[in-house]
């Protein structure tokens, strides 16, 4: 009973903070209930001889008494004395009611102001808690809203940040027009104060997300917040996990120590660096990751499938029509993407699939006709020799240099162009860690056309443009846009041919950058925010993406169609899967080059219908998961 009372009060408090319409609604409802109740008592208290004889008349009498409440007297009396007394009595009642309303309004207003400060306890269950506030809050919250909408479940998100509650509510309402079936509860408090974090009801939460605040000491603040979370709970019995983004290996180690078994820490700089390098060598790759991370498209799921126990992985590849099997999660928790085709699926193993939603993961029986004549025989790929130029510098640049060395062959070159001589020492230090890569450096303002012309960009087949993370995001993107426009004009004027991949700070600026005909974008904060959302929904997904982004594991590649299919054949995707299987790879989609210029998804198609026949051009790419 006490718990029910707290839930009702919690619901009432939330409605009271929704502004004037909610207050008017409550006033109308309470007044109507009281007036109707008293009117009903008056009717039934009327002497027997004066009572209504039918139900209809009784209702009519209640209605008359209700509406007469708003009149001064009944108007039936004609004697002056009685009229004066009735008016006086009504005026007295009005004065009393006005005073009472004033007192009540004062008390209600005081309570509303307290509620709007956002210090009351959250009484949700199985909700997601976001601690902290940053520019990524809208992306993270939008992702959670889409996740709840896709799962067709009602859920709640509680936000605890060192901001005014009404300011948070207003910003969320302005940026996210439709919250769907997700309730958002904002609370004001310090992210590093355990007492303030307690109001989010962590004990009943399903997952916790800690956001990195802006500033140079972001990782330190994240670490303190994580300590505040774990200080209130026993990590061994916690029913939730905490997703934490940090930058740098030292911070990553400290966060793992502080969080123990409940934390899933993401090295933001390392992930973005890998995406930049991979996207520069394979334009369109960031669109693949964006598609998989966005809850509005196909996603990665981990599910048990007892009917596949005893089957080989190769046989299981063709058992899904609306999903794409990409790997296994073994009983010991390890993740294997693109396992051997003769790998047996054992008891306790789970399948890793790409599917539209959980409801479309279905096994099918029957044989599929494979067009063996359409399958090409091509030699396995080797690490290519690549020459690239890196324009700009930020804290992720050393990781970019390291990752570039992981994906290219001996004899590759990387030329780093920065605006300051101060970066030369950092470039030399990063180059010393990759002795097999030829790293050179030069100083130039990448927004200046004359200086950019002198950087000898024409010698390199790939260009990576970094965003200045020391500047305001909008200012950084403005400088990036100027550089991209200069590169496009230089390409058109000189006939240069090289891929251009750019890092953007704000995803909204990608539409502006489309005019520069960039081959690919990596919106670092947006991709990281979506990855955080995915992991908050299913902790096991973290291992899958770590494997995908690790050069030693199964990774996503965009490879030429002629390496898999002979020209001039119409094939279904079962044949494509078989062609990739023979190379020890898993086909998950394709990219049509002709559609890349017009499509917001860069021509990328993930998890296509396997029964529909199609003809891929020689310039198109197959999207596969493979081990190099």
N, C-alpha and C positions, 0 to 999 in steps of 0.2 A: 504493500500500500504506500509506504514511504517513497519507494522508487518511482511508482506511478505519479505521485504528487510532484516529485522533482522533475519528471519528464514533462508534465503538464505546465509547470512553471517555466521550464526551459523553452517550451514551445511558445508560451505566452510572451516571454521576454523577447524572443526573436521577432514576433509579429509587432511588438510595440516599437521596435527600432526601424520599422520600414517607412516611417514618415507620417505626414498628415493624413493621407487616405486611410491608413491602417487605424489611426486614432479615431477618425470620424466613423469608420466602420464599427469599431468597438463601442463607441458612444451610442450609435444608432441601435446596435444589437442589444446592449444592456438596457437602454431606455425602453425599447419596444417590449422586451421581456417583462420588465417591471410594470409598465403601464397595462399591458394585456393581462398580467396576473392580477393586478389590483382591480381592473375593470371586471374581470371574471368573478372576483370575490364580491364586488358590489352587486352584480346581477344575482348571485346565489344568496346574498344577504337580504335581498328585497323581500318584503312580506309576501306570503303565499298568494294572496289575492291579486298582487300586482305582477307576479312572475309571468314570463312568456310561456306559452303552452306548447310550443313546438321547438324543435332543435334549431330551425331556421330563425325563428324569432329570438331565441337565446343568443345565437351568434350575432344577430343584428343588434341586440342590446349591448353586447360586449363591444362591438364596433363603435356604436354611438358614444359609449362611455370613454372609449379610447380617444376618439377624435375630439371629444369635448374637453379633454385635458388641456388642449392648447387654446381654449377660449376663456375669456374673463366672465365667469358665471355661466348660467344656462340660458339667460335671456328670457326665461319664462315669467319671472317676477315683474310686477308693474308698480308696486308700492315703492316710493322714493327711499324710505328708510332701509328696506331690504336690499334695494339695488346698491345703495351706498355701502352697506355692510358687506355685500358680496364683492364689490370692487375693492374695498379695503382688505377683506380677507384674501382676495386674489393677489393684491399688491404685496401683502405680507408674505404670501407663499412664494411670489416671485423673488422678493428680497432674500428670503431664506434659501431658496434654490440657487440664486445667483451667488450668494456667499459660499454655499456648499460646493457649487461647481468651481468657484475660484480656488477654494482650499484643495479640492480634488485635483484641479488642473495643476496647481503648484506642486503637489506631491507627485503627480504623474510626470510632470516635466522634469522634476529632480531625478526621478527614477530613470527616465529616458536618457538624460544626460550621463548618468552613471553607466547605463548600458552602452551608450555610444562611445564611451571611453574604451570599451572592449576588454574588460577585466573579469567578466563572468566565465564560469566553467563551461566547457564544451561537453555535452553529454551524448555525443555520437558514438557509434560502434562500427568497427571495420572500415574506418575512414582513413584517408591519407592526410598526413600532417606535413605542411611546408613550413620550415623555420627559416626566417630571413627574407629579405626583399632585394631584388636586383632587376636589371633590365630583362632578364630571362623569365620573370614570373609569369608574364602573359603567355609566352610560348609553352611553358610547363603546364600552366593551368588549362590552356586550350587543349593540350594533348590529353590531360586527364579527363576533360569533358568529353572528348571524342572517344576515349577508351570506354567510359561508362555508357556512352550512347551506343557504341558498337556491341558492347556486352549486354545491352538492354537491361541494365540494372540501375536502381536508384542508389546513389552513394553521396558521400559528403567529403569536402576538402576543408580542413581547418588551417588557417594561415596565422602564424605568430610572427610579428615583425615590429621593429621599433619605429612605428609610424602611427599617426592618428587613424582610428578605425574608419571614420567617415571618409577620409581621404583614400584609404585602400578600397572601400566599397565603391566610391565614385569612379576611381580609375578602372576597376574591373568592369563596372557597368558600361563605361564608355568604350573600352577596347574589346570586350567580348559581348556581343549582342544577344547570343542565345546560349544559356548555360544548360539547356536540355534538362536531363534528369539528375543533374548534379547540384547539390546545395553547397554554397561557399560561405564559410563562417570565418570572419576576420577578427582577430584579437590583438590588442596592443601589448607589447611586452618586449623585454630585452632577450635576444636570442641566446645570450650567454648566462642568463639568470635561471637557475633550475626552478625557482618558484614561479617565474613567469611562464616557463615552458609547460609546467604542470597543468595549466588551464586548458591545454590542447587535448588532455585525456589520452596521453601516450599509451597507457596500459591497455586501452581498448582499440588502439589504432592497428591498421593492417600494414601500413608502411610509412616511413618518414623520409622526407627529402630535405636536405640542408643546402641552401643556396649560397653561392659565394658572393659576398658584398663587394661593391666597387672599392677600389683603392689598392695600395701597394701591400697592405697587410691582410689581404683577403684569406689566405690560407691559415694564418694564425687565428683569425676570427672563426673560421670553419672548425678548426681544431678545438677551440674553446667551447663552441656550440656543441660539438660532439661529446666533449667531456661533461657538459651540463646535462645532455640527454642520458648518458650512461650512468651518471651519478645518482639518478633517481630510480634506476631499474636494475634488476639482476640480469645481465646479458645472457646467462644460461637459461632463463625462463622467459625471456622476452618473446612475444608472439609476432613481432614486427622486425623488419630489417631497415637499415638506414642507408640511403644512397647519397654519396658525398662526392662532389667534384673538387679536385685540387689541381694545382699546376706544379709539376716537378716531382722527381723521385724522392727527395728528402721529405717533402710534405706527405707524399703517399705512404711512406713507411711509418711516419708518426701517426697518421690518421688510422692506419690499420692497427697499430698498437693501442690507440685510445679506444677504438670501437670494438676490438675483439671479434667475436663471431657474428655480431649483428650488422657489421658495416660492409657495404659494397662501394669501394673507393674507385674513382675514375681519374686517371691522369689526363687531364684535358689537353695539355700541350702535346703529349705523345700521340693521342688519338687524332687531333687535328693535323699534326705533321704527317702522319701516315696517310690520311685522306688526301692531303695536298699533293704528296708525291705520287700516290697511286693514280689520282685523277689527272695529274699532268701527263703521265705516261699512258693513261687510258681515259680519254675524254668521255664523259657520260657516266663515270663511275659514281660520282657524288649523287647523281640523280637516282641511281639504283639504291644507294643507302637511304636517301631521303624518302623514297617510295616505301622501303621496308620499315623505316622508323615511324612513318606517319600512320596513325591509327585509322585514317580514312581509306588506306589502301590495304594491300595484302601484308600480313605480318608473319613473324616467326613464332611458332607454337611448339611446345614440348608436351607430348601426350603418350601415355601407355597404350600399347596396341597388342593385347594378348593373342589375337588371331595371326600375328606375324611371327610368333615364337617358333623357331625352327626353320624359318625361311632365310634364304640368303639375302643380303642387301640388294644384289642385282635384281632378284625376282621381285623384291618389294618396290623397286623404283616404278614399275608399271602398274602397281595396284591402286594408284590414286589418279582420279580423273580431274578433280577440282583442286588438288593440292600438289605441291612439289616436295618430295622427300629429299632432304639434303644431308642428313646425318643421324647419328645415334647418341643418346646419353646413356652411358652404361650404368649398371647397378651401383658402382662405386662413386658415381657422380661425375666422372670424366666425360668430356664432350669430344666426339670424333666427327668432324665434317669431311665428307667424301671418303668414307672408309673403303677398304678393299671390297670388290664386288662379291667375293666369296665369303665375306664376313657373315657369320650366323648371328641371328637375333636371338638372344637368350632371355630367360626369365628374369624380370627386373629391369631389362633394358627399356628405354623409351625412344620413340621416334621424334626427330626434329623435322618439322615440315613448314613450308610457306603456304599460307591459305588466307582466303578472304576473311574468315572469322572461324571461331571454334566449331560452329555448326556445319561448316563445309568440309570438314576433315572426315572423309568417308572412304572406306575400302570398297573396291569393286572386284568382281570375279570375271574370269574369261580371258581368252588370249587376244593379243593385239597384233595386227599385221604390220610387220616391219619391212620397209622398202630397203632391202640390203643393197640393191643396185645404186641407191642414191647416196650411200655412205662412202665418203672419200677416205683414202689412206694417206695420211700425212705424217711426216717425221715429228717427233716431240719437239716442243719449243725449248729454246735455251735462253739464258739471260742475254738481252741485247746490249750493244754498246750505244749509249745515249749521251747527247751533249745538251745541257740545259743551262739557262740563266735564271738566277734568283734576284728579283728586283725588290728592294726594301729589306728591312730588318726588324724583328721583334723577338720576344722571349722564346718563340717557337722555332726560330731559324736554326739553332744548333740541332734540334731534333729533325728538322727537314733535311739537313745535310746528312745526318746519320741514316735516316730512312732511305734517302736517294741511293746511298751506297749499297743498301740491302737489295735493291731491285734492279740494278744495272750490272753489266758485265765489265770485265777488266778493260781499261782503256777509255772509260767514260770520263766526261769532264763536267764540272759545275762551276759557273762563273757567277760570283756574288757581287751585285752592284748596290752600294748603300750610300746614303746622303751624308754620312759623317765619318771622319777618320777614326773616331772613337770605336767604331765597330770592327775595325781591322784586326785588333787584338783578339776579339771574340771569334772572328772568322778563322784566324790562324789556329786558335785553340780547338775549334770544332774540326778543322781540317786535319789536325794532328791525330785525331781519333779514328780517321778513315784513310789510312795510308794507301789503300788501293784505288782511291778516287783522286783525280787531278782537280784540286780546288784552287781557283784564282780569285782575286778581288780587285775592285775598282771603286772609285768615289765619283758619284754623279747624282744630281737631283733628277729623280725619275719622272717628275712632272714637267721638266724643262725639255723641250723638243731638241734643242741643239746638243745638250749634254747626253740625251738618250741616243741620239744618232751616233755619238762617239763611243758608245758602249759595245759596238760590234755585235749587236744582237743577231744579225743575219747568220752568224756562224753556228747558231744553236737551234736545234729542232724543237725545243720546248721552253716555254717561259712560265715562271711561277711568280705571281705578284702577291706580296705579303701586305697585310694591313698593319698600320702603326697602332699598336695597342696602348701607347702612352698618350695618344691624342683622344679627343672626344670621338665617339663612334661615328657621328655624322661627318665630322671634319676628316676623319681617317678615310671614310668611304668616298668623300669628295676628292681627296688626293688620289685614291685608287681609280676613280672614274676618269680623272684627267690622264693618268698613266695609260689606262686602257684605250682611251680615245686616241692618244698619241700612237700607240702600238698599231691600232687598226689603220690609221692613216699611213703609217710607215709601210705596213704590209701592202696596202693598195698602191702606194707610190712606187715602191721598189720591187713588187712582186714576190715578196718573201713568203715562205710557207712554214709556219711553225704553230704548234698548239699553244694556246694561252689559257692558263688556269689562274683564277684570281680568288683570293680570300676576301670575304665581305663581312663587315661587323654587323650590319643590320639587313635582315632578309628583305625588307621593303625596298631597299635600294637595288635589288637584283633586276627589277623591271627597268630601272633607268640604265643599268649596265648592259641590258640586252642589245641596246643600240650599238654597242662596241663589238658585237659578234664574237663574244668570248666563247671558247669551246666548253668551259665548265666553270661552275662557281662552287666554292666551299664556304658556306655560311657557318662559321665555326660555332658560334653561340647557339644558333638554331638547331644544328645537328646534335650538339651535346645536350641541349634541353630535351629534345625528343628521345635521345638515348636514356636520359635520366627517367623519363616517363615510362619507357618500356621496362626498365629494370625495377621501377617501383611497383609495377603490376605483377612481374614474375622475376624473382631474384635469379633463377637459373638462366635467364636470357643473357645475363652479364657474361657468363663463360662462353656463350655462343659468339657474341660480338668480339670478345677478346681473341677468340680463335680466328674469326674472319679477318681481323685487323693485324694479325701476327704473321710475319713473313715465314715463320716456321710451320704454320698450320694451313688448313684449307682456306684459301682466299677467293675473293670474287675477281674474275678476269673477264674482259671483253676481248674476244678473239675473232679473227676473220672467219667468215662462214666457209670459204673454200677449204679450210683445214679440216672441216667436218663433213661437208656435203658436196657432192658433185653438182656442177651447174646444170640448169634446165630441168630440175625435178620439182614437182609439187609434193610436199611431204607433210605429214602431221607431226605433232611434237613428240609422239612416241618414238618415231624414227630419229629425231634429233637427240632424244635422251639416249638411245642406243648408240648413236655415233659418238657422243661424249663418253659414254660408259666404256667403250673400247679403248679410250685414251686414259682411263682411270679418272674421269671427271664427271661432274653432275651438271647437266644443263638446267637452268632455271628460267631462262627467258632469252630475249634478243633485243637488239637495238637497230632500228631502221634509220640509216643515214639520211635518206630523203626526207624523213619526218622530223629530224633533229632540229632543223632551223625553224619549223613552225610550231612544234609541240612544246608545251611547258615542261613536259617530262623528258625532253631531249630524245624523243623517239623510243624510249625504253618501254618494253612490255615484259612484265614479270608474271610468272605462273599462267601462261596462256592455256586456252582450252586445248587439250591434247588430241582431240578427235577432229579438229578443223584443219583441213589441208591449206598450205600456204606455199609461196615461193619466195625465198630470200635471195636478195641480190649479192653479188660478189663483194660489194663495198659494205654490206651490213656486218654486224657483229653478233656473235653468240655470247650470251652471258652464262658463264660456267663457274662452278666452284672446283678448284683444283689445287693440288700441291705441286709446287715448282720443283 
